[in-house]
Amino acid sequence: MNPERNGLRAVATGAAFLIAHLTPAHAQHFNDGAGKEWRQLTETTGLSWAQVAAVASQDGVTPAIGTVNGRALTGWVWATDAQVVQLFSRWAPAIAASPTLTVAGPEYVTPASQFHAVFRTTQAFAGCPTYQPCFDFRMTAGWTARSDATNQPVEAAVITSLDTFFTTGSFHVQGASGAAAGGIGVFLWRPTGQFDGKVHANDDAGFSPSPLGGAALNVLANDWIGGVRPTAATVTLTLESPAIAGLTLSADGTLAVAPGTAAGTHALVYRIAAVGNPANNDDAVALVTVRSYPIFAAADQGYVAFAAGGTAVANVLANDTLGGVIAAPSVVVLAQVSSSHAGVALNPATGAVTVAPGTPHGTHTLTYRIAERANPANTSQATVTIRPNAIYAAPDSARGSSKTGGTVIASVLANDTFSGARATTAKVAISLPAALPKGFALNLSTGAVTVAPKTSSGLYTFRYRITEIASPANFSEATVTIDLSGKSP
């Protein structure tokens, strides 16, 4: 469908028009080997004669222009009776010579079933009345571009009948059947170039596969040259409309979308020309829809030594999503909305949340926003909560001998934790908030508790403190209980 012939080039930037005039790609179209590609009847079931006649010529040559009830018919020719008979003759050659345009009998069951396998059943009836054998009746039917003397549509049908006692199959074009389509489709075809020697380019539609972009479609997938699909070896491919940022058309026909391409429907006019004969060419329009995807910014939390500062969260995007996939900087824009303190900040380039040295000890929050690059109005916000490194001093208890003394606790750090791991002197410092009972000692380097020999017996308690070395305001205290019985334990 060359734009010079049908005006598509002039409206290539009018996406609304193009959507209404675009035929989507379908994998089940049928090449009859006689120069025609046929469209599935199930794609057009439910249309009425009047609806189709409003957009399609009845001459069996002129392509339709328009959309009916969401079915894009542009570029497809409404088949005549003779063309449908030619189609039927692929399975039942005798029909081409049949005066009644009907062939029937058991020998046509297999061919009719093969036709069903290609064009699918549009109507099916089954039953088992008491007064006749059980039956299974299937029909694939469609309008042809012909009306009878009363201007009523004529239905072309392929019928397969099966029942208990006999089996028959038939191919025929039957008479007028009224204006209501019901389970009837439309016989539509378009040229493959097999016999006219021409290149045929057909319109395409595709979607960006994900927020990360990728191949939306291959424009050559529904085009033809000499009755076969074109390749980079048989046709040259050129872009005839202005380039659109984010869309790339490759020589093999792949139309790819880059991450962050603007949302909306984009139209490109392309041309395919036969290799060695550039005058043999055709143009078509490829529409690519870049969708706006669900966006979700998830809350984060981090821990840091406020006195020393540092990175509390490596990347807030790590648990955010766009269209169900991780929201990468290539598809979202990151921005800080607010912070509880100037020392807590977001790096929009990396997603890291950092805390400046000396930021007041305590819990701080930062709110950020992610926006889809392809659609900046599509946003989501989340809050990052930053707390001091988790530090916990757990209570200790032990028994000892007041007579012999010695080490009663190897290390008070043994059951203490820092940032979810065992506390060590590399991370925390041990100190005493108050004096120890007489005869007791705490080794501040190892955490060992010792008792001097001949210390009075009894029950003793004292407190100790562990403090984050990098942030002295972050500490925890616990109680040590020692029972000196006067005897060796």
C-alpha positions in Angstrom: 0.0 0.0 0.0 2.2 2.8 -1.3 1.6 6.1 0.4 1.7 7.9 -2.9 -1.4 5.9 -3.9 -3.4 5.9 -0.6 -2.2 9.0 1.2 -0.7 7.2 4.2 2.6 9.2 4.0 0.7 12.4 4.5 -1.0 11.2 7.7 1.9 9.1 9.1 2.1 11.4 12.1 -1.6 11.2 12.8 -1.6 8.3 15.2 -5.4 8.4 15.8 -6.1 8.0 12.1 -3.5 5.3 11.7 -4.9 3.2 14.6 -8.3 3.2 12.9 -6.8 2.2 9.6 -4.3 -0.4 10.8 -4.5 -4.2 10.3 -2.8 -6.0 13.2 -0.4 -8.8 12.5 -1.8 -12.3 12.8 0.2 -15.5 12.7 -2.6 -17.6 11.4 -3.2 -16.0 8.0 -3.2 -18.5 5.2 -1.2 -18.4 2.0 -3.2 -20.3 -0.7 -0.2 -20.6 -3.0 -2.2 -18.9 -5.7 -1.2 -15.3 -5.0 -3.5 -14.6 -2.1 -3.1 -14.5 1.7 -6.4 -15.1 3.4 -7.5 -13.8 6.7 -9.1 -16.0 9.4 -12.9 -15.9 9.4 -12.8 -16.0 13.2 -11.2 -12.6 13.2 -14.3 -11.0 11.6 -17.2 -13.0 13.1 -20.2 -11.0 14.1 -19.9 -8.3 11.5 -22.9 -7.5 9.4 -23.1 -7.1 5.6 -23.9 -3.4 5.9 -20.9 -2.8 8.2 -18.4 -4.4 5.9 -20.0 -2.9 2.8 -19.4 0.6 4.3 -15.6 0.2 4.2 -15.0 -2.4 1.5 -15.6 -2.5 -2.3 -17.5 -5.5 -3.7 -15.3 -5.7 -6.9 -12.9 -8.3 -5.5 -10.0 -6.0 -6.4 -10.0 -2.8 -4.3 -8.6 -3.0 -0.8 -10.9 -1.9 2.1 -10.2 1.2 4.1 -11.5 1.4 7.6 -12.2 -0.3 10.9 -15.5 -2.1 11.8 -16.2 -2.9 15.5 -12.5 -2.8 16.3 -11.6 -5.0 13.4 -9.2 -3.2 11.1 -9.9 -4.1 7.5 -7.6 -1.7 5.7 -5.6 -3.3 2.9 -7.8 -6.4 2.7 -9.9 -7.2 -0.4 -13.4 -8.5 0.1 -13.5 -11.8 -1.8 -15.9 -12.6 -4.6 -17.7 -15.9 -5.0 -15.3 -16.9 -7.8 -12.3 -16.2 -5.5 -13.8 -18.2 -2.7 -14.5 -21.1 -5.0 -10.9 -20.9 -6.1 -9.9 -21.1 -2.4 -12.3 -24.1 -1.8 -10.8 -25.9 -4.8 -7.5 -26.2 -3.0 -9.2 -28.8 -0.9 -11.9 -29.9 -3.3 -10.7 -29.4 -7.0 -14.1 -30.6 -8.3 -15.9 -27.6 -7.0 -14.3 -25.4 -9.7 -16.3 -27.2 -12.3 -19.5 -27.8 -10.3 -22.5 -26.0 -11.8 -24.1 -25.6 -8.4 -20.9 -24.6 -6.7 -21.4 -27.5 -4.3 -19.5 -30.8 -3.8 -20.5 -33.2 -1.1 -20.0 -36.8 0.0 -17.9 -39.0 2.3 -14.9 -38.3 0.2 -15.0 -34.7 1.2 -14.9 -35.2 5.0 -11.1 -35.2 5.2 -10.7 -32.2 2.9 -13.4 -30.3 4.8 -11.8 -31.1 8.1 -8.5 -29.9 6.8 -10.2 -26.6 5.8 -11.5 -26.4 9.4 -8.0 -26.8 10.7 -6.9 -23.8 8.8 -10.0 -21.5 9.1 -11.5 -22.9 12.3 -15.1 -23.6 13.1 -17.4 -20.6 13.4 -20.6 -22.5 14.3 -21.0 -25.9 15.9 -24.1 -28.0 16.7 -24.3 -31.3 18.5 -27.2 -33.5 19.8 -28.7 -36.9 20.2 -32.5 -36.8 19.8 -34.4 -39.9 20.5 -35.9 -39.9 17.0 -32.7 -39.7 15.0 -29.0 -40.7 15.2 -26.6 -38.6 17.2 -24.8 -35.9 15.2 -21.9 -33.5 15.3 -22.4 -30.6 12.9 -19.6 -28.0 12.3 -19.6 -25.1 10.0 -17.1 -22.5 8.9 -19.0 -19.7 7.1 -18.3 -16.2 5.8 -19.7 -13.4 3.7 -18.6 -13.0 0.1 -18.8 -9.7 -1.8 -22.1 -10.5 -3.5 -25.7 -9.7 -2.8 -28.7 -11.4 -4.5 -31.5 -9.8 -6.5 -33.1 -8.4 -3.4 -29.7 -6.9 -2.3 -29.4 -9.4 0.5 -26.0 -10.8 1.4 -24.9 -14.2 0.0 -23.1 -16.4 2.4 -20.2 -18.7 1.4 -19.8 -21.7 3.6 -17.7 -24.8 4.2 -19.7 -27.5 6.0 -18.6 -30.7 7.7 -21.3 -33.0 9.0 -20.7 -36.1 11.1 -23.2 -38.5 12.7 -23.5 -42.1 13.8 -24.6 -43.8 10.6 -23.0 -41.8 7.9 -20.3 -39.2 7.3 -20.4 -36.5 4.8 -18.5 -33.3 4.0 -19.3 -30.5 1.6 -18.0 -27.3 0.1 -20.5 -24.8 -1.4 -21.6 -21.2 -1.8 -25.1 -21.0 -0.6 -27.9 -18.4 -1.1 -29.1 -15.4 0.8 -29.0 -15.7 4.5 -30.2 -12.3 5.9 -28.4 -9.3 7.3 -27.5 -10.7 10.7 -24.0 -12.1 10.7 -24.2 -14.2 13.9 -21.3 -16.7 13.7 -20.3 -15.7 10.2 -17.0 -14.1 9.3 -15.8 -12.3 6.2 -13.7 -13.8 3.4 -10.8 -11.3 3.0 -7.5 -11.6 1.1 -4.5 -9.6 0.1 -1.9 -10.2 -2.6 1.4 -12.0 -2.0 3.1 -11.0 -5.2 3.4 -14.5 -6.3 2.0 -13.8 -9.8 2.1 -10.1 -10.2 5.8 -9.9 -9.6 5.4 -6.9 -7.2 6.6 -6.2 -3.7 3.7 -5.9 -1.2 4.2 -4.1 2.1 1.5 -4.4 4.7 0.8 -2.2 7.8 2.0 -3.4 11.2 1.3 -2.8 14.8 3.3 -3.7 17.9 4.0 -2.8 21.5 7.1 -2.1 23.5 7.7 -5.5 25.1 8.7 -4.1 28.5 9.8 -0.9 30.2 13.3 -1.9 29.3 12.4 -1.7 25.6 13.3 -4.3 23.0 11.9 -5.5 19.7 8.3 -4.4 19.2 7.8 -6.1 15.9 9.3 -7.1 12.6 7.8 -5.1 9.7 8.7 -7.8 7.2 6.7 -10.5 9.0 3.5 -9.8 7.0 5.1 -8.4 3.8 5.5 -10.3 0.6 7.8 -10.6 -2.5 7.1 -13.3 -5.1 4.8 -15.1 -2.7 7.3 -15.5 0.1 8.3 -13.4 3.1 11.0 -10.9 2.3 14.4 -10.9 4.0 17.3 -8.6 4.1 18.7 -10.7 1.2 15.7 -10.0 -1.1 14.6 -6.5 -0.2 16.2 -3.3 0.9 14.4 -1.5 3.8 14.4 2.3 4.2 12.6 4.7 6.6 10.5 7.1 4.6 9.1 9.2 7.5 11.1 11.3 10.0 13.0 9.4 12.6 11.5 9.2 16.0 13.7 9.3 19.1 14.0 5.9 20.7 12.8 3.8 17.7 15.3 2.0 15.5 14.5 0.1 12.3 17.1 -2.5 11.3 17.8 -3.9 7.9 16.3 -7.3 8.9 12.9 -5.6 9.7 13.2 -5.4 13.4 11.6 -2.3 14.9 13.1 -1.8 18.4 12.2 0.5 21.2 14.9 2.0 23.5 14.3 2.3 27.2 12.6 5.5 28.2 11.1 6.2 24.7 8.2 8.6 25.0 4.8 6.9 25.8 2.2 6.9 23.1 1.6 5.5 19.7 4.3 6.3 17.2 4.0 5.9 13.4 6.8 5.2 10.9 6.4 4.9 7.2 8.9 2.4 5.7 9.6 1.2 2.2 10.7 -2.2 0.9 12.2 -2.5 -2.6 13.3 -5.6 -4.5 17.1 -6.1 -4.4 18.4 -5.2 -7.9 15.1 -3.5 -8.9 14.4 -0.5 -6.6 11.5 0.6 -8.8 9.6 -2.5 -7.5 8.7 -1.2 -4.1 5.9 -0.6 -1.7 5.4 1.4 1.5 3.5 0.6 4.7 3.0 2.1 8.1 4.3 0.6 11.3 2.7 1.7 14.5 4.5 1.1 17.8 2.7 1.7 21.1 4.9 2.5 24.1 2.7 1.8 27.1 2.8 3.5 30.4 3.5 0.8 33.0 2.5 0.4 36.7 5.2 2.0 38.8 5.9 1.3 42.5 8.5 2.8 44.8 9.0 0.5 47.9 10.0 1.8 51.3 13.6 1.3 52.3 15.5 1.3 55.6 19.2 1.6 56.4 21.7 1.9 59.3 24.7 4.0 59.7 27.2 5.4 62.2 25.9 9.0 62.4 29.1 10.4 63.8 31.2 9.0 61.0 28.6 9.2 58.3 28.5 6.9 55.2 26.1 5.2 52.9 22.9 4.0 54.6 21.2 2.6 51.5 23.2 1.6 48.4 20.4 2.1 45.9 16.7 2.9 46.6 15.8 1.5 43.2 16.8 -2.0 44.2 13.3 -2.9 45.3 11.3 -0.5 43.1 9.5 -1.7 40.0 8.2 -0.4 36.7 6.0 -2.8 34.8 7.0 -5.6 37.1 10.7 -5.3 36.5 13.3 -3.5 38.5 13.2 0.2 37.9 16.5 1.0 36.3 17.8 4.5 35.8 17.3 4.0 32.0 13.5 3.9 32.5 12.9 6.1 35.6 14.0 9.5 36.8 14.9 9.6 40.5 14.4 12.8 42.7 14.6 13.7 46.3 11.3 15.1 47.7 12.2 15.8 51.3 14.6 14.9 54.2 14.4 15.2 57.9 18.0 16.6 58.0 20.3 18.3 55.5 22.9 15.7 56.3 20.7 12.9 54.9 20.6 13.1 51.1 19.8 11.1 47.9 22.2 10.8 45.0 19.7 10.8 42.0 22.3 9.4 39.7 23.1 6.2 41.7 20.1 5.9 44.1 22.4 5.9 47.1 21.2 7.6 50.4 24.2 9.0 52.3 24.6 10.5 55.8 27.0 13.3 56.4 29.5 12.9 59.3 28.2 14.5 62.4 24.5 14.2 61.5 22.5 14.2 64.8 22.1 10.7 66.3 18.6 9.3 66.0 16.1 8.2 63.4 15.9 10.2 60.1 13.7 9.9 57.1 14.0 10.8 53.4 11.2 10.8 50.8 12.0 10.3 47.1 10.0 10.0 43.9 10.5 7.9 40.8 8.9 8.9 37.5 8.7 6.9 34.3 10.9 8.5 31.7 8.5 7.6 28.9 5.6 9.2 30.8 6.8 11.7 33.5 3.3 12.0 34.9 3.5 8.3 36.0 5.1 8.6 39.4 5.4 6.9 42.8 6.9 8.0 46.1 8.5 6.1 49.0 10.2 6.8 52.3 13.7 5.8 53.4 14.1 5.4 57.2 17.6 5.6 58.6 18.4 4.5 62.0 21.6 4.1 64.1 23.4 0.8 63.7 21.5 -1.8 65.9 23.5 -2.4 69.1 22.3 -4.6 71.9 24.0 -5.6 75.2 22.4 -8.7 76.6 22.3 -9.6 80.3 24.8 -12.1 81.7 24.8 -14.3 84.7 27.2 -16.7 86.3 28.2 -18.5 89.5 31.7 -18.3 91.1 33.7 -19.2 94.2 34.3 -16.5 96.7 37.1 -18.5 98.1 39.2 -19.2 95.0 37.9 -16.4 92.7 39.1 -16.4 89.0 37.3 -15.8 85.7 33.6 -16.2 86.1 32.6 -14.8 82.6 35.0 -15.3 79.6 33.5 -12.2 77.8 30.4 -10.2 78.3 30.4 -9.7 74.5 29.6 -13.3 73.9 25.9 -12.7 73.7 25.9 -9.1 72.6 25.1 -8.0 69.0 26.0 -5.2 66.6 24.2 -4.8 63.2 22.8 -8.3 63.5 26.2 -10.0 64.2 28.1 -10.8 67.3 29.6 -7.7 68.8 33.4 -7.5 68.7 36.0 -5.1 70.0 36.6 -4.0 66.4 33.2 -2.4 66.3 32.3 -1.6 70.0 34.1 -0.4 73.0 33.4 -1.7 76.5 33.1 0.6 79.5 31.6 0.9 83.0 28.9 3.5 83.7 29.6 3.0 87.5 32.1 1.4 89.9 32.3 -2.3 90.2 31.7 -4.2 93.5 34.8 -4.8 95.6 36.8 -7.8 94.4 35.4 -7.6 90.8 37.2 -6.6 87.6 36.1 -6.2 84.0 38.7 -6.4 81.2 37.7 -3.6 78.8 39.8 -5.2 76.0 38.4 -8.8 76.2 35.1 -8.4 78.2 36.3 -11.0 80.8 34.9 -10.7 84.3 37.1 -11.9 87.2 36.7 -12.2 90.9 39.6 -11.8 93.4 40.1 -14.8 95.8 38.5 -14.5 99.3 35.8 -12.0 98.0 32.8 -12.0 100.3 30.1 -14.5 99.2 26.8 -13.2 98.1 24.8 -12.1 95.0 26.4 -9.2 93.1 25.2 -7.1 90.1 26.8 -4.4 88.1 26.2 -2.8 84.7 28.4 -2.4 81.7 28.1 -0.5 78.4 29.1 -1.2 74.8 29.5 1.8 72.5 29.8 2.0 68.8 33.3 3.1 68.1 32.4 5.0 65.0 29.5 6.8 66.7 29.9 7.2 70.5 26.3 8.4 70.9 25.1 4.9 69.9 25.4 2.5 72.9 23.6 -0.1 74.9 23.9 -1.3 78.6 23.2 -4.6 80.3 23.3 -6.1 83.8 25.8 -8.7 84.9 24.7 -11.0 87.8 27.3 -13.0 89.7 26.4 -15.5 92.5 29.4 -16.1 94.8 28.5 -19.1 97.0 31.7 -19.4 98.9 32.5 -22.7 97.3 33.9 -23.7 94.0 31.1 -24.0 91.5 
